[in-house]
């Protein structure tokens, strides 16, 4: 009951913010671009919560048990990826004054490349968002609604419906401000949970740092094992490219950046946002080690799934009622801050890229936008339920694996457009983009079978390279 009350209070706060930001407007300019009036520091702070998501809140502490703190290698790579986005992609987007970033593909290569890029984004974002909301819905189902007899699908419908309610009028303009609240709640919840755990362990700050640093799972860097998915060079390089595609080539994340007043503000946003990831993820991983220490001290048997470790401590009374409330706020805040912007960006991409509503009159475009927004909500619910059926591994790992296949073609297409002056056959691009992930999957299986080498997130780079190569093979110099 306490979880349910917390969710109701939290959502009420979101509705208040949505009402304040929605007093004027409801226009397409507000929904798609926030009227280009968002303060960069507000955008930067809000994007932290949007990127963290409920998956990170639950999965990252748990992954310490199986892969130590080696995830930090990927996080360090993230920072350098954000610098690439700030100085290569953002200047391009602002120069062309884009609403949908995939418009660039149509300008540079052709209409079919444009549609292909938008399609792969919609597939990637829909899948990733469904996986993230799925995890939160699953937690709520197991620990709150299952005893009430509420089915999983009803929880999925409720979660998405709540997001639709406060985003359907002003879209990104509202989200910039609701994400600020949600990021604050997420970070505050994380810090308070760490304090609560150290309190149960009767540790001071210095003792906590010492206990984490000497723990058997405190290893961060892996330089000696090239076959391991946790090898530093694999994870660091993958981190760079994950950010380039999942932020720089992602309409969801870039749409927020494009609400800033100018390019310099957007770059400031990227610097602050990118750097903040390092200490924040270090806190998540540190919490994971503290939970392992506490489980050993209290002789608690940990669940088989890493994703269940933090929820178990929070919901079974091991840390008290206050931690249960904090955990609920953190997970719900992370889930909403990610899913609201995803729903808005998918609506934007479909309206601008597929329906070309930017060519319609304001009222016609607004009517189409509302129908698309509702349609995307329904499809998202279906994906969440599908993910419930097929998922059987750590969710955060699953999302990055999915991204390796679905974002790879985007990486290849943008790289071809940005770093070559050649013109490829636009009609072939959709086939190349579909063939590349299939070929990438086959290579992964063959190499693993014959050499024992385990591809990690570097599948993303391989996939992008295959798309780039395919486009190059059917290209010629613009001068010909």
C-alpha positions as CSV (number, residue, x, y, z in Angstrom):
1,X,0.0,0.0,0.0
2,X,2.9,2.4,0.8
3,X,4.3,1.9,-2.7
4,X,0.9,2.6,-4.2
5,X,0.5,5.8,-2.2
6,X,4.0,6.9,-3.1
7,X,3.3,6.4,-6.8
8,X,0.0,8.4,-6.6
9,X,1.8,11.3,-4.8
10,X,4.6,11.3,-7.3
11,X,2.4,11.3,-10.3
12,X,0.3,14.1,-8.9
13,X,3.5,16.3,-8.7
14,X,4.1,15.5,-12.4
15,X,0.6,16.6,-13.3
16,X,1.1,19.9,-11.5
17,X,4.2,20.6,-13.6
18,X,2.5,19.5,-16.8
19,X,-0.4,21.9,-16.0
20,X,1.9,24.8,-15.4
21,X,3.9,24.3,-18.5
22,X,0.8,23.6,-20.6
23,X,-1.2,26.8,-19.7
24,X,-0.2,28.3,-23.0
25,X,0.2,26.5,-26.3
26,X,-0.2,22.9,-27.2
27,X,1.4,24.0,-30.5
28,X,3.6,21.7,-32.6
29,X,6.5,24.1,-32.0
30,X,6.1,23.5,-28.2
31,X,5.6,19.7,-28.6
32,X,8.6,19.1,-31.0
33,X,11.1,21.8,-30.1
34,X,10.0,23.4,-26.8
35,X,10.0,26.7,-28.7
36,X,13.8,26.7,-28.4
37,X,13.6,28.3,-25.0
38,X,14.9,25.7,-22.6
39,X,17.8,26.7,-20.3
40,X,20.8,24.5,-21.0
41,X,21.4,23.6,-17.3
42,X,17.8,22.5,-16.9
43,X,18.1,20.3,-20.0
44,X,21.4,18.8,-18.7
45,X,20.1,18.0,-15.3
46,X,16.9,16.4,-16.7
47,X,18.8,14.3,-19.2
48,X,20.6,12.5,-16.5
49,X,17.4,11.0,-15.3
50,X,16.3,10.2,-18.8
51,X,19.4,8.3,-19.5
52,X,19.7,6.5,-16.2
53,X,16.2,4.9,-16.4
54,X,14.8,2.4,-14.1
55,X,17.0,-0.3,-15.7
56,X,20.2,1.4,-14.5
57,X,18.7,2.0,-11.0
58,X,18.0,-1.7,-10.6
59,X,20.5,-3.5,-12.8
60,X,23.7,-1.7,-12.3
61,X,24.0,-2.4,-8.5
62,X,23.2,-6.0,-9.2
63,X,25.7,-6.5,-12.0
64,X,28.6,-6.1,-9.5
65,X,28.1,-9.7,-8.5
66,X,28.7,-11.1,-11.9
67,X,31.1,-8.6,-13.5
68,X,32.6,-6.6,-10.6
69,X,32.8,-2.8,-11.2
70,X,34.1,-3.2,-14.8
71,X,31.0,-1.4,-16.1
72,X,33.0,1.8,-15.2
73,X,35.2,1.1,-18.2
74,X,32.2,1.6,-20.4
75,X,31.1,4.7,-18.5
76,X,34.5,6.3,-19.0
77,X,34.1,5.7,-22.7
78,X,30.7,7.4,-22.5
79,X,32.3,10.7,-21.6
80,X,34.5,10.8,-24.7
81,X,31.4,9.8,-26.7
82,X,29.6,12.9,-25.4
83,X,32.5,15.1,-26.6
84,X,32.2,13.6,-30.1
85,X,28.5,14.3,-30.1
86,X,29.0,17.9,-28.8
87,X,31.6,18.8,-31.5
88,X,30.6,16.7,-34.5
89,X,26.9,16.1,-34.5
90,X,25.4,19.0,-32.6
91,X,26.9,21.7,-34.9
92,X,25.5,19.8,-37.9
93,X,22.0,19.6,-36.4
94,X,21.9,23.3,-35.4
95,X,23.3,24.4,-38.7
96,X,20.5,22.6,-40.6
97,X,17.9,23.7,-38.0
98,X,16.5,20.2,-37.7
99,X,13.4,19.0,-35.8
100,X,14.0,15.4,-36.7
101,X,17.8,14.6,-37.0
102,X,17.0,12.0,-39.6
103,X,16.1,14.8,-42.0
104,X,19.9,15.0,-42.6
105,X,19.9,11.6,-44.2
106,X,17.3,12.7,-46.7
107,X,19.3,15.9,-47.5
108,X,22.6,14.1,-47.8
109,X,21.7,10.7,-49.3
110,X,18.1,10.4,-50.3
111,X,14.5,9.8,-49.3
112,X,14.8,6.0,-48.8
113,X,17.8,6.5,-46.5
114,X,15.8,9.0,-44.6
115,X,12.9,6.7,-44.0
116,X,15.3,3.8,-43.2
117,X,17.1,5.8,-40.6
118,X,13.8,6.9,-39.0
119,X,12.5,3.3,-39.0
120,X,15.6,1.9,-37.3
121,X,15.3,4.7,-34.6
122,X,11.6,3.8,-34.0
123,X,12.5,0.1,-33.7
124,X,15.4,0.8,-31.4
125,X,13.7,3.3,-29.2
126,X,10.5,1.3,-29.0
127,X,12.4,-1.9,-28.0
128,X,14.7,-0.2,-25.5
129,X,11.9,1.8,-23.9
130,X,9.7,-1.3,-23.6
131,X,12.5,-3.2,-21.9
132,X,13.1,-0.4,-19.4
133,X,9.4,0.1,-18.5
134,X,9.0,-3.7,-18.4
135,X,11.5,-4.0,-15.6
136,X,9.6,-1.4,-13.5
137,X,6.2,-3.0,-14.3
138,X,7.7,-6.4,-13.3
139,X,8.8,-5.0,-9.9
140,X,5.5,-3.4,-9.3
141,X,3.7,-6.6,-10.3
142,X,5.7,-8.9,-8.0
143,X,5.8,-6.7,-5.0
144,X,2.5,-4.8,-5.1
145,X,-0.2,-5.8,-7.6
146,X,0.2,-9.6,-7.8
147,X,-1.4,-10.2,-4.4
148,X,-4.3,-7.9,-5.5
149,X,-4.9,-10.0,-8.6
150,X,-3.9,-7.3,-11.0
151,X,-2.5,-8.8,-14.3
152,X,0.8,-7.7,-15.7
153,X,-0.7,-6.2,-18.8
154,X,-2.9,-3.9,-16.8
155,X,0.1,-2.5,-15.0
156,X,1.8,-1.9,-18.4
157,X,-1.4,-0.1,-19.7
158,X,-1.5,2.0,-16.5
159,X,2.2,3.0,-16.7
160,X,2.0,4.1,-20.3
161,X,-1.3,5.8,-19.8
162,X,0.1,8.0,-17.1
163,X,3.0,9.0,-19.3
164,X,0.6,9.8,-22.2
165,X,-1.6,12.0,-19.9
166,X,1.1,14.5,-19.1
167,X,3.0,14.5,-22.4
168,X,0.1,14.6,-24.9
169,X,-0.3,18.4,-24.9
170,X,3.1,20.1,-24.9
171,X,5.5,17.1,-25.4
172,X,9.1,18.1,-25.0
173,X,8.3,21.5,-23.5
174,X,6.7,19.7,-20.5
175,X,9.3,16.9,-20.4
176,X,12.3,19.3,-20.0
177,X,10.8,20.4,-16.7
178,X,9.3,17.1,-15.4
179,X,12.6,15.4,-16.0
180,X,14.3,17.9,-13.7
181,X,12.0,16.8,-10.9
182,X,12.5,13.2,-11.8
183,X,16.3,13.4,-11.9
184,X,16.3,15.1,-8.5
185,X,14.2,12.3,-7.0
186,X,16.4,9.6,-8.6
187,X,19.7,11.0,-7.3
188,X,18.3,11.9,-3.9
189,X,16.8,8.3,-3.6
190,X,20.2,6.8,-4.6
191,X,22.2,8.8,-2.0
192,X,19.6,8.2,0.8
193,X,19.6,4.4,0.1
194,X,23.4,4.3,0.3
195,X,23.3,6.2,3.6
196,X,20.7,3.8,4.9
197,X,22.7,0.7,3.9
198,X,25.9,2.1,5.5
199,X,23.9,2.9,8.6
200,X,22.8,-0.8,8.8
201,X,26.5,-1.8,8.4
202,X,27.5,0.7,11.1
203,X,30.1,2.3,8.9
204,X,31.3,5.9,8.6
205,X,32.2,7.4,5.3
206,X,35.9,6.4,5.5
207,X,35.0,2.9,6.5
208,X,32.6,2.6,3.6
209,X,35.2,3.7,1.1
210,X,37.7,1.3,2.6
211,X,35.2,-1.6,2.5
212,X,34.3,-1.0,-1.1
213,X,37.9,-0.6,-2.3
214,X,39.1,-3.9,-0.7
215,X,36.1,-6.0,-1.7
216,X,36.6,-8.9,-4.0
217,X,34.2,-7.4,-6.5
218,X,35.8,-3.9,-6.6
219,X,37.9,-4.6,-9.7
220,X,37.3,-1.9,-12.4
221,X,39.9,-2.5,-15.1
222,X,40.6,-5.6,-17.1
223,X,43.6,-5.4,-19.4
224,X,44.9,-9.0,-19.5
225,X,42.1,-11.0,-20.9
226,X,41.3,-10.3,-24.6
227,X,38.7,-13.0,-24.8
228,X,36.6,-11.4,-22.0
229,X,33.6,-9.2,-22.7
230,X,35.0,-7.1,-19.8
231,X,38.3,-6.3,-21.5
232,X,39.1,-2.5,-21.1
233,X,39.6,-1.7,-24.7
234,X,36.4,-3.5,-25.7
235,X,34.3,-1.7,-23.1
236,X,35.9,1.7,-23.4
237,X,35.6,1.8,-27.2
238,X,32.1,0.4,-27.0
239,X,31.2,3.1,-24.5
240,X,32.2,5.8,-27.0
241,X,30.2,4.3,-29.8
242,X,27.2,3.5,-27.6
243,X,26.9,7.2,-26.7
244,X,27.4,8.3,-30.3
245,X,24.5,6.2,-31.5
246,X,22.2,6.1,-28.4
247,X,22.6,9.8,-27.8
248,X,24.0,11.5,-30.9
249,X,22.0,9.5,-33.5
250,X,18.9,9.2,-31.3
251,X,16.0,11.5,-31.8
252,X,14.9,11.0,-28.2
253,X,18.1,12.5,-26.7
254,X,18.9,15.0,-29.4
255,X,15.4,16.4,-29.3
256,X,16.1,17.7,-25.8
257,X,19.4,19.3,-26.9
258,X,17.7,21.0,-29.8
259,X,15.3,22.8,-27.4
260,X,18.3,24.8,-26.1
261,X,18.5,28.4,-27.3
262,X,21.7,28.0,-29.4
263,X,24.6,25.6,-30.2
264,X,26.9,26.8,-27.4
265,X,24.2,26.2,-24.8
266,X,23.6,22.7,-26.2
267,X,27.3,21.9,-26.0
268,X,27.5,23.1,-22.4
269,X,24.6,20.8,-21.6
270,X,26.5,17.9,-23.2
271,X,29.7,18.6,-21.2
272,X,28.0,18.7,-17.8
273,X,25.6,15.8,-18.6
274,X,28.5,13.6,-19.9
275,X,30.8,14.2,-17.0
276,X,28.1,13.6,-14.4
277,X,27.7,10.0,-15.5
278,X,31.1,9.0,-14.0
279,X,30.4,9.7,-10.3
280,X,26.8,8.8,-10.6
281,X,27.4,5.3,-12.0
282,X,30.2,4.9,-9.5
283,X,27.6,5.4,-6.8
284,X,25.3,2.8,-8.3
285,X,28.1,0.2,-8.4
286,X,29.3,1.1,-4.9
287,X,25.7,0.5,-3.7
288,X,25.9,-3.0,-5.3
289,X,29.0,-3.9,-3.2
290,X,27.5,-2.5,0.0
291,X,24.4,-4.7,-0.6
292,X,26.7,-7.8,-1.1
293,X,28.5,-6.9,2.2
294,X,25.2,-6.5,4.0
295,X,23.8,-9.8,2.6
296,X,26.9,-11.6,3.9
297,X,26.6,-9.9,7.3
298,X,22.9,-10.7,7.7
299,X,23.3,-14.1,6.1
300,X,20.7,-13.4,3.5
301,X,20.4,-15.7,0.5
302,X,20.5,-13.5,-2.6
303,X,18.1,-14.1,-5.6
304,X,19.4,-15.8,-8.7
305,X,18.9,-12.8,-10.9
306,X,21.1,-9.8,-10.4
307,X,18.2,-7.5,-11.2
308,X,16.4,-8.7,-8.1
309,X,19.0,-7.9,-5.5
310,X,18.2,-4.3,-4.8
311,X,14.4,-4.8,-5.1
312,X,14.6,-7.7,-2.6
313,X,16.4,-5.6,0.0
314,X,14.0,-2.6,-0.5
315,X,10.7,-4.5,-0.5
316,X,11.2,-7.3,2.0
317,X,11.8,-5.0,5.0
318,X,15.6,-5.6,5.4
319,X,16.3,-1.8,5.2
320,X,13.1,-0.4,6.7
321,X,10.0,1.5,5.4
322,X,12.0,4.6,4.5
323,X,14.1,2.7,2.0
324,X,11.0,1.1,0.5
325,X,9.6,4.6,-0.2
326,X,13.0,5.9,-1.6
327,X,13.4,2.8,-3.8
328,X,9.8,3.3,-5.2
329,X,10.5,7.0,-5.9
330,X,13.8,6.2,-7.6
331,X,12.6,3.5,-9.8
332,X,9.4,5.3,-10.8
333,X,11.2,8.6,-11.4
334,X,13.8,6.8,-13.6
335,X,11.1,5.0,-15.5
336,X,8.9,8.0,-16.3
337,X,11.8,10.3,-17.1
338,X,13.0,7.8,-19.8
339,X,9.6,6.7,-21.2
340,X,8.0,10.2,-21.5
341,X,10.8,11.6,-23.7
342,X,10.9,8.3,-25.7
343,X,7.2,8.5,-26.4
344,X,7.5,12.1,-27.5
345,X,10.5,11.5,-29.7
346,X,8.8,8.6,-31.5
347,X,5.8,10.7,-32.1
348,X,8.0,13.5,-33.5
349,X,10.0,11.1,-35.7
350,X,6.8,9.5,-37.2
351,X,5.1,12.8,-37.7
352,X,8.0,14.6,-39.3
353,X,9.8,11.7,-41.1
354,X,6.9,9.5,-42.2
355,X,3.8,11.7,-42.3
356,X,5.7,15.0,-43.1
357,X,3.4,17.0,-40.9
358,X,5.8,19.9,-41.1
359,X,4.3,20.6,-44.5
360,X,0.7,20.6,-43.2
361,X,-1.2,23.5,-41.7
362,X,-0.9,23.9,-37.9
363,X,-4.4,22.5,-37.1
364,X,-4.0,19.5,-39.4
365,X,-0.6,18.7,-38.1
366,X,-1.7,18.9,-34.5
367,X,-4.6,16.5,-35.2
368,X,-2.3,14.0,-36.8
369,X,0.2,14.4,-34.0
370,X,-2.3,13.6,-31.3
371,X,-3.4,10.4,-33.2
372,X,0.2,9.3,-33.6
373,X,1.0,10.0,-29.9
374,X,-1.9,7.7,-28.9
375,X,-0.9,5.1,-31.4
376,X,2.7,5.0,-30.2
377,X,1.4,4.6,-26.7
378,X,-0.6,1.5,-27.7
379,X,2.3,0.0,-29.6
380,X,4.6,0.6,-26.6
381,X,2.2,-1.4,-24.4
382,X,2.3,-4.3,-26.8
383,X,6.1,-4.3,-26.8
384,X,6.2,-4.3,-23.0
385,X,4.0,-7.3,-22.9
386,X,6.1,-9.0,-25.6
387,X,9.3,-8.3,-23.7
388,X,7.7,-9.9,-20.6
389,X,7.3,-13.1,-22.6
390,X,10.8,-13.3,-24.2
391,X,13.2,-11.7,-21.7
392,X,15.5,-14.0,-19.7
393,X,18.7,-12.1,-19.0
394,X,19.9,-8.9,-17.3
395,X,17.8,-6.2,-18.8
396,X,20.5,-3.6,-19.2
397,X,22.7,-6.1,-21.0
398,X,19.8,-7.0,-23.3
399,X,19.2,-3.4,-24.2
400,X,22.8,-2.8,-25.2
401,X,22.8,-6.0,-27.2
402,X,19.6,-5.0,-29.0
403,X,21.2,-1.6,-29.6
404,X,24.2,-3.2,-31.2
405,X,21.9,-4.6,-34.0
406,X,19.4,-1.8,-34.4
407,X,21.5,1.3,-34.0
408,X,24.4,-0.1,-36.1
409,X,22.8,0.8,-39.4
410,X,22.3,4.3,-38.2
411,X,26.0,4.6,-37.3
412,X,26.9,3.4,-40.7
413,X,24.6,5.7,-42.6
414,X,25.6,8.8,-40.6
415,X,29.3,7.9,-40.9
416,X,29.0,7.6,-44.7
417,X,27.2,10.9,-44.9
418,X,29.6,12.8,-42.7
419,X,33.0,11.4,-43.6
420,X,32.7,10.7,-47.3
421,X,31.8,12.9,-50.3
422,X,30.5,10.0,-52.3
423,X,26.9,9.4,-53.4
424,X,25.5,5.9,-52.8
425,X,22.4,4.4,-54.5
426,X,19.6,5.5,-52.2
427,X,17.3,2.6,-53.3
428,X,19.8,0.0,-52.0
429,X,20.2,1.5,-48.6
430,X,17.2,-0.2,-46.9
431,X,18.4,-3.6,-48.1
432,X,21.9,-2.9,-46.8
433,X,20.6,-1.7,-43.5
434,X,18.6,-4.9,-43.0
435,X,21.4,-7.2,-44.3
436,X,24.0,-5.7,-42.0
437,X,22.5,-6.8,-38.6
438,X,21.8,-10.3,-40.1
439,X,25.4,-10.7,-41.3
440,X,26.7,-9.3,-38.0
441,X,24.7,-11.9,-36.1
442,X,26.1,-14.7,-38.3
443,X,29.7,-13.4,-37.9
444,X,29.2,-13.4,-34.1
445,X,28.0,-17.0,-34.0
446,X,30.8,-18.3,-36.4
447,X,33.6,-16.5,-34.6
448,X,32.4,-17.6,-31.2
449,X,32.1,-21.3,-32.4
450,X,35.5,-21.5,-34.0
451,X,37.7,-19.2,-31.8
452,X,35.9,-18.9,-28.5
453,X,36.1,-15.1,-28.9
454,X,33.1,-13.4,-27.2
455,X,31.8,-10.2,-28.9
456,X,30.6,-7.7,-26.5
457,X,29.1,-4.3,-27.2
458,X,31.6,-4.0,-30.1
459,X,29.0,-5.6,-32.2
460,X,27.7,-2.1,-32.6
461,X,30.9,-1.0,-34.4
462,X,31.0,-4.1,-36.5
463,X,27.4,-3.6,-37.6
464,X,28.1,0.1,-38.4
465,X,31.1,-0.9,-40.4
466,X,29.1,-3.5,-42.4
467,X,26.5,-0.8,-43.3
468,X,29.2,1.7,-44.2
469,X,31.0,-0.9,-46.4
470,X,27.7,-1.8,-48.2
471,X,26.9,1.8,-48.9
472,X,30.5,2.4,-50.2
473,X,30.3,-0.6,-52.5
474,X,27.3,0.9,-54.3
475,X,28.6,4.5,-54.3
476,X,30.4,6.7,-56.7
477,X,32.1,10.1,-56.6
478,X,29.7,13.0,-56.7
479,X,31.7,14.4,-59.6
480,X,30.9,11.3,-61.8
